[in-house]
Amino acid sequence: MMKNNQSSTSEFILLGLPIHPEDQGMYSALFLVMYLTTVLGNLLIILLIRLDSHLHTPMYFFLSHLAFTDISFSSVTVPKMLMNMLTHSQSISYAGCVSQVYFFLLFGCVDNFLLTSMAYDRYVAICHPLHYTTMMRQSLCVLLVIVSWVFSSTNGLVHTLLFAHLSLFRDNTVHHFFCDLSALLKLSSSDTTINELVILTLAVIVITVPFICILISYGHIGATILRTPSIKGICKALSTCGSHLCVVSLYYGAIIGLYFFPSSNNTNDKDIIVAVMYTVVTPMLNPFIYSLRNQDMKGALRNILRRRVCSRLQAWSSFFLYFRAS
């Protein structure tokens, strides 16, 4: 311990979700089901895109990376939250907390850039359909993904290093279910002016700019759709954008609710609930949105299941014929 009740810390205490202790078992089972749904659903999307050659297009290339990012994003916070709920242990080591901060910022930022790349893909497909193959060439898609990961890694590393530079904390109790950077900065007795300035600056780059790009893309898409004389053409254009718009609305709706309308009380219950929305609920819903609203994905799933059934029938037929012949 040091003067003025300030100290360095080797661990933090995560208070978790604002639920009653007697309800911990029910909620842990619920979140376990949601997490398994997230992992299995997004793995299914990756598998379908990998196995079906009809889905080897820029849109589904970005979608496969988004599915992987969603699995990783949920895995940063949910397993630790479930373990704390089941073991009734609320502690997390300092190293674990720093790692959680970095990977949470990394995968959250990658999500932003991937959604922006997908919006640009839809813009080119609808507004410049004749030049789609030349504008959305494979090298550009790979470059966009690489840039997304590089920018996101840099963003997460900057915030993590600045946080690790803070040495003194008034308290080690985090009013959240994971190591949220803003909640951790409130505990520090060191000067956090630089941290807050960097958060504000980089938030413009990794959240506001991508969101504006998405709005511009859909502004052009909307103008193109309104100029389309055919009702069939309008429905086709809307169907190609519907899934992406749903995901963007869920993701940015939660972020806007969290950062533009912050809680006025000290309990932060609303902030925690909103955080659950974009760390648990949104990644879980993405597979349903892209499978239920997407004919290509449903067609790919039917084709794979049909091939599996046919291969099994052929195997059993061969075995039966061999058995009769012997």
C-alpha positions as CSV (number, residue, x, y, z in Angstrom):
1,M,0.0,0.0,0.0
2,M,1.1,3.6,-0.7
3,K,0.2,7.0,0.5
4,N,-3.3,8.5,0.1
5,N,-4.9,5.1,-0.1
6,Q,-3.3,4.5,-3.5
7,S,-1.7,1.3,-4.6
8,S,-0.5,-0.8,-7.5
9,T,-2.7,-3.9,-8.1
10,S,-2.1,-7.5,-9.1
11,E,-5.8,-8.3,-9.8
12,F,-9.2,-6.6,-10.3
13,I,-12.6,-7.6,-9.0
14,L,-15.3,-7.8,-11.7
15,L,-18.7,-7.1,-10.1
16,G,-20.4,-8.7,-13.1
17,L,-24.0,-8.4,-14.3
18,P,-26.6,-6.5,-12.1
19,I,-28.6,-9.7,-11.2
20,H,-29.5,-11.3,-7.9
21,P,-27.2,-14.1,-6.6
22,E,-30.0,-16.6,-6.6
23,D,-30.5,-16.0,-10.4
24,Q,-26.9,-16.6,-11.2
25,G,-27.5,-20.3,-12.3
26,M,-30.3,-19.4,-14.6
27,Y,-28.5,-16.6,-16.3
28,S,-25.2,-18.6,-16.6
29,A,-27.2,-21.3,-18.4
30,L,-28.8,-18.7,-20.7
31,F,-25.5,-17.0,-21.6
32,L,-23.8,-20.4,-22.1
33,V,-26.5,-21.3,-24.7
34,M,-26.1,-17.9,-26.3
35,Y,-22.4,-18.3,-26.5
36,L,-22.5,-21.8,-28.0
37,T,-25.1,-20.5,-30.5
38,T,-22.7,-17.7,-31.4
39,V,-19.7,-20.0,-31.9
40,L,-21.6,-22.8,-33.8
41,G,-23.7,-20.4,-35.9
42,N,-20.7,-18.4,-37.1
43,L,-18.6,-21.5,-37.7
44,L,-21.4,-22.8,-39.9
45,I,-21.3,-19.5,-41.9
46,I,-17.5,-19.9,-42.3
47,L,-17.9,-23.6,-43.3
48,L,-20.7,-22.9,-45.9
49,I,-18.7,-20.1,-47.5
50,R,-15.6,-22.3,-47.6
51,L,-17.3,-25.4,-49.1
52,D,-19.7,-23.7,-51.6
53,S,-18.0,-22.2,-54.7
54,H,-21.0,-20.0,-55.4
55,L,-20.2,-18.1,-52.2
56,H,-16.7,-17.2,-53.2
57,T,-17.5,-13.6,-53.8
58,P,-16.3,-10.4,-52.1
59,M,-19.5,-10.0,-50.0
60,Y,-19.1,-13.5,-48.5
61,F,-15.3,-13.1,-48.2
62,F,-16.0,-10.2,-45.9
63,L,-18.8,-12.1,-44.2
64,S,-16.5,-15.1,-43.3
65,H,-14.0,-12.7,-41.7
66,L,-16.9,-11.0,-39.8
67,A,-18.1,-14.4,-38.6
68,F,-14.6,-15.2,-37.3
69,T,-14.4,-11.8,-35.6
70,D,-17.7,-12.3,-33.9
71,I,-16.6,-15.6,-32.4
72,S,-13.4,-14.0,-31.2
73,F,-15.2,-10.9,-29.9
74,S,-17.6,-12.9,-27.8
75,S,-14.8,-15.2,-26.6
76,V,-12.9,-12.3,-25.1
77,T,-15.6,-11.6,-22.5
78,V,-18.2,-14.3,-22.2
79,P,-16.1,-17.4,-21.1
80,K,-14.6,-15.4,-18.2
81,M,-18.0,-14.0,-17.3
82,L,-19.5,-17.5,-17.2
83,M,-16.6,-18.9,-15.2
84,N,-17.0,-16.1,-12.6
85,M,-20.8,-16.8,-12.4
86,L,-20.4,-20.5,-12.0
87,T,-17.4,-20.4,-9.5
88,H,-18.7,-17.3,-7.7
89,S,-15.1,-15.9,-8.1
90,Q,-15.0,-12.3,-9.4
91,S,-11.3,-11.8,-9.6
92,I,-9.2,-11.4,-12.8
93,S,-5.4,-11.0,-12.8
94,Y,-3.8,-7.8,-13.9
95,A,-2.3,-9.5,-17.0
96,G,-5.6,-11.1,-17.8
97,C,-7.4,-7.7,-17.6
98,V,-4.8,-6.0,-19.8
99,S,-5.1,-8.8,-22.4
100,Q,-8.9,-8.5,-22.3
101,V,-8.7,-4.8,-22.9
102,Y,-6.4,-5.3,-25.9
103,F,-8.4,-8.1,-27.6
104,F,-11.8,-6.4,-26.9
105,L,-10.6,-3.3,-28.7
106,L,-9.0,-5.3,-31.4
107,F,-12.0,-7.4,-32.4
108,G,-14.5,-4.6,-31.8
109,C,-12.5,-2.3,-34.2
110,V,-12.2,-5.1,-36.8
111,D,-16.0,-5.4,-36.8
112,N,-16.3,-1.7,-37.6
113,F,-14.0,-1.9,-40.6
114,L,-15.5,-5.1,-41.9
115,L,-19.0,-3.7,-41.8
116,T,-17.7,-0.6,-43.7
117,S,-16.1,-2.8,-46.3
118,M,-19.3,-4.8,-46.8
119,A,-21.2,-1.5,-47.2
120,Y,-18.8,-0.4,-49.9
121,D,-19.2,-3.8,-51.6
122,R,-23.0,-3.3,-51.7
123,Y,-22.5,0.2,-53.0
124,V,-20.4,-1.0,-55.9
125,A,-22.8,-3.9,-56.6
126,I,-25.9,-1.7,-56.8
127,C,-24.5,1.6,-58.1
128,H,-21.9,0.3,-60.4
129,P,-23.0,-3.3,-61.3
130,L,-21.2,-3.3,-64.7
131,H,-17.8,-2.5,-63.1
132,Y,-18.3,-4.7,-60.0
133,T,-15.8,-7.4,-61.0
134,T,-13.1,-4.9,-61.8
135,M,-13.7,-2.6,-58.8
136,M,-14.1,-5.4,-56.2
137,R,-11.2,-7.5,-57.4
138,Q,-9.7,-10.0,-55.0
139,S,-6.5,-8.0,-54.3
140,L,-8.6,-5.1,-53.1
141,C,-10.7,-7.3,-50.8
142,V,-7.6,-8.8,-49.2
143,L,-6.1,-5.3,-48.9
144,L,-9.2,-4.0,-47.1
145,V,-9.1,-6.9,-44.6
146,I,-5.4,-6.5,-44.0
147,V,-5.8,-2.8,-43.4
148,S,-8.7,-3.5,-41.0
149,W,-6.5,-5.8,-38.9
150,V,-3.5,-3.5,-39.0
151,F,-5.5,-0.4,-37.9
152,S,-7.4,-2.4,-35.3
153,S,-4.2,-3.9,-33.8
154,T,-2.6,-0.5,-33.7
155,N,-5.7,1.0,-32.0
156,G,-5.8,-1.7,-29.4
157,L,-2.1,-1.6,-28.7
158,V,-2.0,2.2,-28.2
159,H,-4.9,2.1,-25.7
160,T,-3.4,-1.0,-23.9
161,L,0.1,0.5,-23.6
162,L,-1.3,3.8,-22.2
163,F,-3.4,1.9,-19.7
164,A,-0.5,-0.3,-18.6
165,H,1.5,3.0,-18.0
166,L,-1.0,3.8,-15.2
167,S,0.5,2.5,-12.0
168,L,-1.7,3.7,-9.2
169,F,-5.4,2.8,-8.5
170,R,-7.8,4.0,-5.8
171,D,-9.7,0.8,-6.0
172,N,-9.6,-2.5,-7.9
173,T,-13.4,-3.1,-8.1
174,V,-14.6,-2.8,-11.7
175,H,-18.4,-2.1,-12.0
176,H,-18.7,-4.3,-15.1
177,F,-18.6,-7.9,-16.3
178,F,-15.3,-7.5,-18.2
179,C,-12.4,-5.1,-18.1
180,D,-13.9,-2.2,-19.8
181,L,-11.3,0.5,-20.5
182,S,-13.5,3.5,-19.4
183,A,-14.5,1.7,-16.2
184,L,-10.8,1.0,-15.5
185,L,-9.7,4.6,-16.1
186,K,-12.2,5.7,-13.4
187,L,-10.3,3.6,-10.9
188,S,-6.9,5.2,-11.6
189,S,-5.5,7.9,-9.4
190,S,-2.9,8.7,-12.0
191,D,-3.5,11.4,-14.6
192,T,-5.7,10.0,-17.3
193,T,-5.9,13.1,-19.5
194,I,-3.8,11.6,-22.3
195,N,-5.8,8.3,-22.2
196,E,-9.1,10.2,-22.5
197,L,-7.7,12.4,-25.3
198,V,-6.4,9.4,-27.3
199,I,-9.8,7.6,-26.7
200,L,-11.6,10.6,-28.2
201,T,-9.2,10.9,-31.1
202,L,-9.1,7.3,-32.1
203,A,-12.8,6.8,-31.6
204,V,-13.3,9.3,-34.4
205,I,-11.1,7.2,-36.7
206,V,-12.3,3.7,-35.8
207,I,-16.0,4.4,-35.0
208,T,-17.2,7.7,-36.4
209,V,-15.4,7.6,-39.8
210,P,-16.5,4.0,-40.7
211,F,-20.1,4.9,-39.6
212,I,-20.1,8.0,-41.9
213,C,-18.7,5.9,-44.7
214,I,-21.6,3.4,-44.2
215,L,-24.1,6.2,-44.3
216,I,-22.7,7.7,-47.4
217,S,-22.7,4.2,-49.1
218,Y,-26.3,3.6,-48.3
219,G,-27.2,7.2,-49.3
220,H,-25.9,6.5,-52.8
221,I,-27.6,3.1,-52.7
222,G,-30.9,4.7,-51.7
223,A,-30.6,7.3,-54.5
224,T,-29.9,4.5,-57.0
225,I,-32.9,2.5,-55.8
226,L,-35.2,5.5,-56.1
227,R,-34.1,6.0,-59.7
228,T,-34.9,2.3,-60.5
229,P,-38.3,2.2,-62.4
230,S,-38.8,-1.5,-61.8
231,I,-40.4,-2.7,-58.5
232,K,-38.6,-6.0,-59.0
233,G,-35.3,-4.2,-59.2
234,I,-36.0,-2.3,-56.1
235,C,-36.9,-5.5,-54.2
236,K,-33.8,-7.2,-55.4
237,A,-31.6,-4.3,-54.3
238,L,-33.2,-4.2,-50.9
239,S,-32.8,-8.0,-50.5
240,T,-29.1,-7.8,-51.1
241,C,-28.7,-5.0,-48.4
242,G,-31.3,-6.2,-45.9
243,S,-29.0,-8.5,-43.9
244,H,-26.2,-6.0,-43.7
245,L,-28.5,-3.2,-42.7
246,C,-29.9,-5.3,-39.8
247,V,-26.4,-6.1,-38.5
248,V,-25.3,-2.4,-38.8
249,S,-28.4,-1.3,-37.0
250,L,-27.9,-3.7,-34.1
251,Y,-24.2,-3.0,-33.8
252,Y,-24.1,0.8,-34.1
253,G,-27.5,1.1,-32.3
254,A,-25.8,-0.4,-29.2
255,I,-22.7,1.8,-29.6
256,I,-24.8,5.0,-30.0
257,G,-26.9,4.1,-27.0
258,L,-23.8,3.5,-24.9
259,Y,-21.6,6.4,-25.8
260,F,-24.0,9.1,-27.0
261,F,-26.6,8.5,-24.2
262,P,-24.5,7.5,-21.2
263,S,-26.0,6.7,-17.8
264,S,-26.7,9.6,-15.5
265,N,-26.4,7.4,-12.3
266,N,-23.5,5.7,-10.7
267,T,-24.7,2.1,-11.0
268,N,-24.0,1.9,-14.8
269,D,-26.7,-0.8,-15.1
270,K,-27.8,0.5,-18.5
271,D,-24.2,0.6,-19.8
272,I,-23.7,-3.0,-18.7
273,I,-26.9,-4.1,-20.5
274,V,-26.0,-2.3,-23.7
275,A,-22.5,-3.9,-23.5
276,V,-24.2,-7.3,-23.3
277,M,-26.1,-6.3,-26.5
278,Y,-23.1,-5.8,-28.6
279,T,-20.8,-8.4,-27.0
280,V,-23.2,-11.3,-26.7
281,V,-26.6,-10.7,-28.4
282,T,-25.4,-9.1,-31.7
283,P,-22.7,-11.8,-32.5
284,M,-25.3,-14.5,-31.8
285,L,-28.0,-12.9,-34.0
286,N,-25.6,-12.4,-37.0
287,P,-25.8,-16.0,-38.2
288,F,-29.6,-16.0,-38.0
289,I,-29.8,-12.7,-39.9
290,Y,-27.5,-13.8,-42.7
291,S,-29.0,-17.3,-43.0
292,L,-32.7,-16.6,-42.6
293,R,-32.7,-13.5,-44.9
294,N,-30.2,-14.8,-47.4
295,Q,-31.2,-17.2,-50.2
296,D,-27.6,-17.9,-51.2
297,M,-26.7,-19.1,-47.7
298,K,-29.9,-21.2,-47.4
299,G,-29.2,-22.7,-50.9
300,A,-25.6,-23.5,-49.9
301,L,-26.8,-25.2,-46.7
302,R,-29.4,-27.3,-48.7
303,N,-26.7,-28.3,-51.3
304,I,-24.2,-29.4,-48.6
305,L,-26.9,-31.4,-46.7
306,R,-28.1,-33.0,-50.0
307,R,-24.5,-34.0,-50.9
308,R,-24.0,-35.4,-47.5
309,V,-27.2,-37.5,-47.7
310,C,-26.4,-38.7,-51.2
311,S,-22.8,-39.7,-50.2
312,R,-24.2,-41.6,-47.2
313,L,-26.8,-43.4,-49.4
314,Q,-24.1,-44.3,-51.9
315,A,-21.9,-45.6,-49.1
316,W,-24.7,-47.8,-47.7
317,S,-25.6,-49.0,-51.2
318,S,-22.0,-50.0,-51.9
319,F,-21.8,-51.8,-48.5
320,F,-25.1,-53.6,-49.1
321,L,-24.0,-54.7,-52.6
322,Y,-20.7,-55.9,-51.3
323,F,-22.4,-57.8,-48.5
324,R,-24.8,-59.5,-50.9
325,A,-21.9,-60.4,-53.3
326,S,-19.9,-62.0,-50.5
